[in-house]
Amino acid sequence: MNIIYQGKMRRLEFTLAHGDIFDARTEAIVNSEQSDFVLALNRETISGQIRHRYGRAIQEELDAATEQKVLPAGTVISSSGGKEFHRIYHAGFHEPNDWPGDPGCSDYADFLKVIG
């Protein structure tokens, strides 16, 4: 891990680093997700790595929390963290069919507002 920045925000310690997030020595990670909270099949994403590394266990927790419904953008769901972390926070920042550039969809400013 290459540490780029470390600081505090009230009681929260914040570290910005370059490297494999699954090698980080931290208590929790954040996974950006579509607001249906279905883990990705693409292993090149954090969501896909969570699915690959932890099998169905995390997806089952997400399914139980959402009752398999699409939730409002901005919803955050906590799950267990496998062997490496205490928790994984899944931040649903857009609906599954809402992509910038598509007619009738949100733009990047809308996504940044939700993330904020």
Buried (B, 14 or more C-beta within 10 A) or exposed (E): EEEEEEEEEEEEEEEEBEEEBBEBEBEEBEBBBBBBBBBBEEEEBBBBBBBEEBEEEBBEBBBEBBEEEBBEBBBEBBBEBBEBBEEBBBBBBBBEEBEEEEEEEBEEEBBEEBEE
